[in-house]
């Protein structure tokens, strides 16, 4: 009986040690990943804003994902950024073009929205959101002549 209890305690201790080791490894993995992800908004400390801004000006930065509000787009030249996920549409199509057209290359933007999000956007953005045809053509209607649009 004593031996069984001793063996049971030993197994519990080994399980606990294994769990602690796994938890520590997960924490190390998470800490390693945090260098790739950051957050930028109006209340982000200036030191963090500078680190993020510097990273976005470098072509091969460690930063891979930036969770940001529109505050990020103000006054920062971003290099080699061509994928965007927007939670809620921008207010105007001009804002959208400015965001995704930063480096002149091809970009993609995925806008997640609902009817609540589109109450405060301008009429051209509402038209773009509700478009049932090519959104690229609909977007460019705001910036090109009709003959230019036929070439798209």
N, CA, C and O of each residue as an XYZ file, in Angstrom:
608
protein
N       0.821     -1.186      0.000
C       0.000      0.000      0.000
C       0.877      1.267      0.000
O       0.662      2.195     -0.779
N       1.874      1.267      0.905
C       2.782      2.408      0.972
C       3.480      2.634     -0.365
O       3.613      3.770     -0.820
N       3.924      1.550     -0.988
C       4.609      1.627     -2.273
C       3.682      2.181     -3.351
O       4.129      2.970     -4.184
N       2.417      1.798     -3.362
C       1.441      2.298     -4.336
C       1.239      3.796     -4.180
O       1.188      4.528     -5.168
N       1.124      4.251     -2.938
C       0.952      5.688     -2.669
C       2.207      6.439     -3.106
O       2.119      7.506     -3.713
N       3.348      5.889     -2.802
C       4.613      6.525     -3.201
C       4.712      6.615     -4.728
O       5.111      7.651     -5.260
N       4.354      5.543     -5.432
C       4.374      5.551     -6.902
C       3.370      6.556     -7.460
O       3.654      7.253     -8.434
N       2.197      6.624     -6.838
C       1.177      7.567     -7.291
C       1.673      9.013     -7.117
O       1.495      9.846     -8.006
N       2.289      9.296     -5.980
C       2.837     10.637     -5.739
C       3.934     10.973     -6.754
O       4.016     12.096     -7.254
N       4.761      9.991     -7.042
C       5.841     10.188     -8.022
C       5.273     10.503     -9.408
O       5.773     11.392    -10.098
N       4.232      9.776     -9.812
C       3.583     10.043    -11.114
C       2.973     11.444    -11.134
O       3.091     12.162    -12.127
N       2.323     11.829    -10.039
C       1.735     13.171     -9.954
C       2.817     14.242    -10.053
O       2.645     15.250    -10.739
N       3.917     14.016     -9.371
C       5.032     14.974     -9.411
C       5.593     15.072    -10.826
O       5.883     16.170    -11.303
N       5.749     13.928    -11.505
C       6.239     13.920    -12.888
C       5.266     14.624    -13.818
O       5.678     15.383    -14.695
N       3.977     14.376    -13.631
C       2.957     15.060    -14.441
C       3.008     16.559    -14.211
O       2.910     17.339    -15.159
N       3.160     16.969    -12.952
C       3.241     18.384    -12.629
C       4.469     19.009    -13.284
O       4.389     20.079    -13.888
N       5.610     18.325    -13.155
C       6.849     18.832    -13.759
C       6.715     18.941    -15.278
O       7.158     19.922    -15.875
N       6.104     17.934    -15.898
C       5.890     17.961    -17.350
C       4.991     19.127    -17.733
O       5.258     19.825    -18.712
N       3.925     19.341    -16.963
C       3.007     20.453    -17.231
C       3.724     21.793    -17.090
O       3.548     22.682    -17.923
N       4.531     21.941    -16.040
C       5.285     23.173    -15.834
C       6.235     23.432    -17.000
O       6.361     24.561    -17.474
N       6.901     22.372    -17.456
C       7.836     22.497    -18.574
C       7.092     22.905    -19.849
O       7.566     23.764    -20.592
N       5.941     22.300    -20.103
C       5.141     22.650    -21.289
C       4.670     24.092    -21.214
O       4.712     24.811    -22.212
N       4.222     24.521    -20.037
C       3.770     25.901    -19.848
C       4.919     26.874    -20.092
O       4.736     27.900    -20.748
N       6.087     26.561    -19.572
C       7.262     27.413    -19.779
C       7.617     27.484    -21.255
O       7.930     28.561    -21.762
N       7.574     26.357    -21.952
C       7.875     26.341    -23.388
C       6.876     27.186    -24.159
O       7.263     27.911    -25.075
N       5.596     27.106    -23.805
C       4.581     27.919    -24.481
C       4.831     29.396    -24.238
O       4.693     30.207    -25.154
N       5.198     29.757    -23.007
C       5.505     31.155    -22.710
C       6.689     31.636    -23.541
O       6.676     32.758    -24.048
N       7.704     30.801    -23.681
C       8.864     31.168    -24.497
C       8.460     31.358    -25.952
O       8.918     32.296    -26.605
N       7.595     30.467    -26.471
C       7.117     30.591    -27.852
C       6.344     31.886    -28.041
O       6.533     32.579    -29.041
N       5.483     32.220    -27.099
C       4.693     33.448    -27.186
C       5.615     34.656    -27.140
O       5.463     35.585    -27.933
N       6.576     34.649    -26.213
C       7.518     35.773    -26.133
C       8.302     35.933    -27.427
O       8.575     37.056    -27.851
N       8.667     34.822    -28.057
C       9.395     34.867    -29.322
C       8.523     35.472    -30.421
O       9.026     36.208    -31.270
N       7.230     35.174    -30.415
C       6.313     35.663    -31.456
C       5.964     37.133    -31.300
O       5.603     37.782    -32.282
N       6.062     37.672    -30.095
C       5.639     39.052    -29.889
C       6.466     40.061    -30.673
O       6.004     41.177    -30.908
N       7.666     39.699    -31.080
C       8.474     40.634    -31.860
C       7.903     40.825    -33.268
O       8.247     41.791    -33.949
N       7.036     39.909    -33.705
C       6.452     39.996    -35.039
C       5.134     40.785    -35.061
O       4.679     41.199    -36.128
N       4.534     40.989    -33.907
C       3.205     41.607    -33.820
C       3.276     42.820    -32.912
O       3.963     42.806    -31.890
N       2.550     43.884    -33.298
C       2.498     45.068    -32.455
C       1.158     45.757    -32.630
O       0.356     45.373    -33.481
N       0.920     46.780    -31.814
C      -0.338     47.507    -31.857
C      -0.048     49.001    -31.889
O       0.832     49.493    -31.183
N      -0.807     49.718    -32.725
C      -0.594     51.159    -32.897
C      -1.937     51.867    -32.869
O      -2.822     51.567    -33.670
N      -2.088     52.808    -31.945
C      -3.299     53.631    -31.859
C      -2.914     54.964    -31.236
O      -1.748     55.186    -30.911
N      -3.887     55.849    -31.068
C      -3.565     57.194    -30.591
C      -2.965     57.203    -29.183
O      -2.239     58.134    -28.837
N      -3.249     56.200    -28.375
C      -2.739     56.146    -27.007
C      -1.463     55.309    -26.869
O      -0.968     55.124    -25.758
N      -0.933     54.809    -27.971
C       0.325     54.052    -27.924
C       1.439     54.986    -27.452
O       1.555     56.099    -27.964
N       2.249     54.567    -26.505
C       3.352     55.421    -26.040
C       4.267     55.829    -27.194
O       4.492     55.057    -28.126
N       4.787     57.041    -27.117
C       5.627     57.579    -28.194
C       6.821     56.674    -28.515
O       7.191     56.525    -29.680
N       7.412     56.082    -27.505
C       8.559     55.188    -27.734
C       8.138     54.003    -28.598
O       8.862     53.629    -29.522
N       6.987     53.410    -28.315
C       6.486     52.285    -29.118
C       6.134     52.734    -30.526
O       6.376     52.008    -31.490
N       5.560     53.932    -30.650
C       5.223     54.462    -31.978
C       6.478     54.599    -32.829
O       6.469     54.294    -34.021
N       7.544     55.057    -32.210
C       8.798     55.221    -32.945
C       9.361     53.871    -33.385
O       9.847     53.737    -34.508
N       9.298     52.880    -32.512
C       9.789     51.536    -32.855
C       8.981     50.972    -34.028
O       9.549     50.433    -34.977
N       7.660     51.100    -33.955
C       6.799     50.590    -35.021
C       7.033     51.371    -36.312
O       7.159     50.778    -37.383
N       7.090     52.689    -36.213
C       7.333     53.519    -37.391
C       8.643     53.181    -38.060
O       8.714     53.104    -39.286
N       9.685     52.979    -37.268
C      10.992     52.607    -37.828
C      10.920     51.253    -38.520
O      11.496     51.065    -39.591
N      10.214     50.316    -37.906
C      10.099     48.976    -38.494
C       9.347     49.021    -39.824
O       9.678     48.280    -40.750
N       8.350     49.874    -39.921
C       7.545     49.946    -41.146
C       8.262     50.664    -42.282
O       7.839     50.575    -43.434
N       9.330     51.367    -41.974
C      10.099     52.061    -43.010
C      11.185     51.173    -43.613
O      11.862     51.579    -44.557
N      11.355     49.968    -43.075
C      12.390     49.033    -43.517
C      11.730     47.907    -44.295
O      10.709     47.364    -43.875
N      12.316     47.564    -45.423
C      11.707     46.556    -46.296
C      11.583     45.184    -45.642
O      10.546     44.538    -45.791
N      12.588     44.725    -44.934
C      12.557     43.380    -44.347
C      12.544     43.462    -42.823
O      13.434     42.931    -42.159
N      11.552     44.116    -42.286
C      11.405     44.283    -40.847
C      10.915     42.997    -40.187
O      10.328     42.138    -40.846
N      11.156     42.871    -38.892
C      10.620     41.733    -38.137
C       9.117     41.841    -37.956
O       8.438     40.827    -37.798
N       8.590     43.056    -37.976
C       7.152     43.256    -37.774
C       6.387     42.680    -38.956
O       6.626     43.049    -40.106
N       5.466     41.774    -38.657
C       4.655     41.131    -39.697
C       3.189     41.532    -39.619
O       2.497     41.584    -40.636
N       2.717     41.817    -38.403
C       1.321     42.196    -38.201
C       1.275     43.401    -37.274
O       1.851     43.389    -36.186
N       0.586     44.434    -37.721
C       0.356     45.605    -36.888
C      -1.154     45.772    -36.753
O      -1.852     45.970    -37.748
N      -1.651     45.693    -35.540
C      -3.053     45.975    -35.272
C      -3.124     47.476    -35.046
O      -2.495     47.999    -34.126
N      -3.891     48.172    -35.885
C      -3.812     49.630    -35.836
C      -5.151     50.291    -36.109
O      -6.036     49.732    -36.756
N      -5.260     51.493    -35.593
C      -6.366     52.366    -35.960
C      -5.865     53.259    -37.099
O      -4.737     53.102    -37.566
N      -6.696     54.178    -37.533
C      -6.292     55.074    -38.617
C      -5.134     55.973    -38.195
O      -4.520     56.619    -39.044
N      -4.827     56.028    -36.915
C      -3.693     56.832    -36.437
C      -2.386     56.396    -37.090
O      -1.478     57.211    -37.250
N      -2.278     55.139    -37.465
C      -1.048     54.646    -38.093
C      -0.814     55.293    -39.450
O       0.337     55.524    -39.823
N      -1.848     55.584    -40.182
C      -1.705     56.129    -41.522
C      -1.309     57.587    -41.568
O      -1.038     58.116    -42.646
N      -1.269     58.246    -40.432
C      -0.992     59.675    -40.402
C       0.501     59.952    -40.295
O       1.092     59.802    -39.226
N       1.104     60.353    -41.397
C       2.489     60.795    -41.377
C       3.538     59.710    -41.392
O       4.703     59.998    -41.119
N       3.185     58.485    -41.695
C       4.176     57.418    -41.735
C       4.237     56.855    -43.146
O       3.219     56.456    -43.712
N       5.437     56.826    -43.707
C       5.639     56.199    -45.008
C       5.964     54.733    -44.776
O       7.021     54.394    -44.242
N       5.044     53.870    -45.183
C       5.209     52.436    -44.963
C       5.778     51.800    -46.221
O       5.309     52.067    -47.327
N       6.795     50.952    -46.048
C       7.447     50.280    -47.160
C       6.944     48.838    -47.233
O       6.839     48.152    -46.216
N       6.639     48.394    -48.445
C       6.345     46.991    -48.701
C       5.211     46.423    -47.843
O       5.335     45.346    -47.260
N       4.117     47.162    -47.778
C       2.937     46.705    -47.051
C       1.796     46.643    -48.058
O       1.382     47.670    -48.595
N       1.287     45.442    -48.313
C       0.280     45.328    -49.360
C      -0.927     44.483    -48.998
O      -1.718     44.140    -49.877
N      -1.088     44.138    -47.728
C      -2.262     43.381    -47.295
C      -2.872     44.062    -46.083
O      -2.174     44.390    -45.123
N      -4.176     44.271    -46.135
C      -4.871     44.986    -45.076
C      -6.157     44.261    -44.727
O      -6.862     43.771    -45.609
N      -6.455     44.196    -43.467
C      -7.756     43.717    -43.000
C      -8.354     44.874    -42.215
O      -7.798     45.316    -41.210
N      -9.474     45.347    -42.681
C     -10.132     46.488    -42.046
C     -11.353     46.010    -41.280
O     -12.205     45.316    -41.834
N     -11.439     46.377    -40.015
C     -12.647     46.080    -39.261
C     -13.519     47.318    -39.353
O     -13.331     48.287    -38.618
N     -14.464     47.269    -40.257
C     -15.282     48.435    -40.559
C     -14.639     49.197    -41.703
O     -13.415     49.317    -41.759
N     -15.441     49.705    -42.605
C     -14.883     50.415    -43.757
C     -14.346     51.787    -43.368
O     -14.742     52.367    -42.357
N     -13.442     52.286    -44.187
C     -12.972     53.661    -44.005
C     -14.097     54.608    -44.416
O     -15.042     54.196    -45.089
N     -14.001     55.850    -44.021
C     -15.100     56.796    -44.274
C     -15.256     57.156    -45.755
O     -16.372     57.363    -46.233
N     -14.146     57.228    -46.471
C     -14.211     57.639    -47.876
C     -13.367     56.705    -48.744
O     -12.478     56.008    -48.255
N     -13.668     56.709    -50.035
C     -12.865     55.911    -50.968
C     -11.460     56.497    -51.098
O     -10.503     55.768    -51.359
N     -11.339     57.790    -50.920
C     -10.012     58.422    -50.959
C      -9.148     57.858    -49.829
O      -7.971     57.564    -50.040
N      -9.721     57.706    -48.637
C      -8.985     57.122    -47.515
C      -8.558     55.693    -47.832
O      -7.448     55.278    -47.498
N      -9.446     54.946    -48.479
C      -9.133     53.555    -48.843
C      -7.994     53.491    -49.854
O      -7.063     52.700    -49.699
N      -8.070     54.316    -50.878
C      -7.015     54.328    -51.896
C      -5.691     54.768    -51.282
O      -4.638     54.220    -51.609
N      -5.742     55.739    -50.406
C      -4.516     56.204    -49.751
C      -3.912     55.089    -48.901
O      -2.693     54.923    -48.877
N      -4.747     54.331    -48.210
C      -4.252     53.254    -47.367
C      -3.614     52.136    -48.180
O      -2.478     51.749    -47.907
N      -4.318     51.615    -49.165
C      -3.826     50.441    -49.889
C      -2.877     50.790    -51.027
O      -2.206     49.906    -51.560
N      -2.810     52.042    -51.404
C      -1.953     52.421    -52.521
C      -0.674     53.086    -52.109
O      -0.101     53.852    -52.883
N      -0.207     52.815    -50.908
C       0.965     53.500    -50.365
C       2.219     53.367    -51.214
O       2.894     54.363    -51.473
N       2.542     52.157    -51.651
C       3.817     51.976    -52.356
C       3.662     51.874    -53.863
O       4.642     51.620    -54.563
N       2.454     52.065    -54.379
C       2.237     52.034    -55.816
C       2.123     50.636    -56.396
O       1.842     50.477    -57.583
N       2.337     49.630    -55.574
C       2.223     48.249    -56.038
C       0.815     47.711    -55.826
O      -0.065     48.423    -55.340
N       0.611     46.467    -56.189
C      -0.690     45.847    -55.986
C      -0.911     45.586    -54.509
O       0.007     45.208    -53.782
N      -2.145     45.794    -54.080
C      -2.508     45.583    -52.686
C      -3.851     44.895    -52.609
O      -4.610     44.860    -53.577
N      -4.124     44.357    -51.460
C      -5.418     43.745    -51.219
C      -5.930     44.222    -49.864
O      -5.180     44.311    -48.892
N      -7.218     44.524    -49.826
C      -7.841     44.942    -48.573
C      -9.102     44.119    -48.366
O      -9.948     44.021    -49.255
N      -9.215     43.541    -47.205
C     -10.403     42.803    -46.822
C     -11.114     43.659    -45.787
O     -10.574     43.921    -44.712
N     -12.324     44.094    -46.111
C     -13.088     44.944    -45.201
C     -14.194     44.120    -44.556
O     -15.076     43.600    -45.240
N     -14.138     44.007    -43.254
C     -15.170     43.314    -42.495
C     -16.114     44.382    -41.956
O     -15.682     45.312    -41.276
N     -17.386     44.251    -42.256
C     -18.318     45.293    -41.820
C     -19.714     44.723    -41.643
O     -20.016     43.611    -42.076
N     -20.552     45.512    -40.998
C     -21.976     45.207    -40.895
C     -22.743     46.509    -41.103
O     -22.138     47.558    -41.324
N     -24.055     46.445    -41.035
C     -24.849     47.643    -41.327
C     -24.559     48.767    -40.342
O     -24.667     49.939    -40.703
N     -24.197     48.442    -39.123
C     -23.852     49.475    -38.144
C     -22.599     50.244    -38.569
O     -22.535     51.462    -38.403
N     -21.606     49.540    -39.115
C     -20.340     50.172    -39.510
C     -20.493     51.162    -40.651
O     -19.723     52.119    -40.734
N     -21.465     50.962    -41.533
C     -21.534     51.799    -42.737
C     -22.414     53.034    -42.571
O     -22.637     53.766    -43.536
N     -22.913     53.272    -41.374
C     -23.758     54.459    -41.166
C     -22.996     55.761    -41.341
O     -23.577     56.767    -41.747
N     -21.705     55.758    -41.041
C     -20.927     57.003    -41.061
C     -19.964     57.117    -42.234
O     -19.004     57.885    -42.169
N     -20.200     56.371    -43.299
C     -19.333     56.488    -44.464
C     -20.017     57.336    -45.526
O     -21.239     57.481    -45.519
N     -19.228     57.895    -46.439
C     -19.833     58.743    -47.475
C     -20.533     57.892    -48.537
O     -20.400     56.669    -48.561
N     -21.274     58.563    -49.407
C     -22.112     57.852    -50.393
C     -21.282     57.005    -51.357
O     -21.715     55.921    -51.749
N     -20.094     57.480    -51.747
C     -19.256     56.704    -52.664
C     -18.762     55.402    -52.009
O     -18.671     54.367    -52.669
N     -18.447     55.466    -50.718
C     -18.016     54.264    -50.008
C     -19.194     53.297    -49.859
O     -19.012     52.089    -50.006
N     -20.382     53.796    -49.575
C     -21.559     52.925    -49.483
C     -21.820     52.242    -50.824
O     -22.175     51.064    -50.874
N     -21.641     52.990    -51.897
C     -21.833     52.431    -53.233
C     -20.798     51.335    -53.514
O     -21.128     50.299    -54.091
N     -19.561     51.565    -53.109
C     -18.500     50.573    -53.295
C     -18.799     49.300    -52.487
O     -18.628     48.188    -52.987
N     -19.236     49.470    -51.263
C     -19.530     48.326    -50.388
C     -20.669     47.478    -50.944
O     -20.620     46.249    -50.893
N     -21.689     48.138    -51.473
C     -22.871     47.401    -51.951
C     -22.748     46.946    -53.402
O     -23.669     46.327    -53.935
N     -21.649     47.237    -54.030
C     -21.424     46.886    -55.428
C     -21.513     45.382    -55.650
O     -20.959     44.601    -54.877
N     -22.211     44.981    -56.704
C     -22.359     43.553    -57.035
C     -21.467     43.148    -58.203
O     -21.418     41.973    -58.565
N     -20.768     44.099    -58.788
C     -19.865     43.815    -59.910
C     -18.424     43.991    -59.437
O     -18.141     43.840    -58.248
N     -17.541     44.298    -60.325
C     -16.122     44.454    -60.005
C     -15.900     45.686    -59.112
O     -16.171     46.815    -59.521
N     -15.413     45.456    -57.909
C     -15.201     46.569    -56.965
C     -14.057     47.466    -57.417
O     -14.061     48.666    -57.141
N     -13.096     46.904    -58.098
C     -11.980     47.719    -58.586
C     -12.483     48.769    -59.572
O     -12.094     49.935    -59.501
N     -13.354     48.345    -60.494
C     -13.925     49.288    -61.452
C     -14.774     50.321    -60.727
O     -14.705     51.512    -61.032
N     -15.569     49.872    -59.774
C     -16.420     50.789    -59.007
C     -15.577     51.790    -58.229
O     -15.937     52.963    -58.127
N     -14.487     51.342    -57.694
C     -13.592     52.224    -56.955
C     -12.994     53.281    -57.874
O     -12.924     54.459    -57.524
N     -12.563     52.842    -59.053
C     -11.890     53.754    -59.974
C     -12.840     54.760    -60.625
O     -12.381     55.764    -61.169
N     -14.142     54.517    -60.584
C     -15.126     55.483    -61.115
C     -14.903     56.852    -60.491
O     -15.122     57.881    -61.130
N     -14.473     56.854    -59.260
C     -14.265     58.108    -58.537
C     -13.015     58.866    -58.991
O     -12.843     60.032    -58.636
N     -12.143     58.222    -59.767
C     -10.862     58.835    -60.094
C     -10.527     58.887    -61.578
O      -9.594     59.588    -61.970
N     -11.263     58.163    -62.407
C     -10.930     58.081    -63.832
C     -12.115     58.459    -64.696
O     -13.264     58.437    -64.254
N     -11.812     58.806    -65.938
C     -12.882     59.114    -66.893
C     -13.507     57.804    -67.382
O     -12.941     56.731    -67.174
N     -14.657     57.889    -68.022
C     -15.350     56.691    -68.485
C     -14.530     55.944    -69.534
O     -14.544     54.713    -69.553
N     -13.826     56.647    -70.395
C     -13.007     55.966    -71.400
C     -11.832     55.213    -70.749
O     -11.464     54.125    -71.192
N     -11.255     55.799    -69.703
C     -10.184     55.102    -68.968
C     -10.720     53.831    -68.311
O     -10.019     52.821    -68.245
N     -11.947     53.881    -67.830
C     -12.533     52.728    -67.138
C     -12.752     51.550    -68.082
O     -12.689     50.395    -67.659
N     -13.005     51.830    -69.341
C     -13.219     50.756    -70.312
C     -11.950     49.940    -70.501
O     -12.020     48.756    -70.830
N     -10.785     50.561    -70.296
C      -9.516     49.876    -70.442
C      -9.199     48.956    -69.265
O      -8.361     48.063    -69.392
N      -9.851     49.159    -68.127
C      -9.599     48.314    -66.960
C     -10.105     46.981    -67.211
O      -9.995     46.107    -66.351
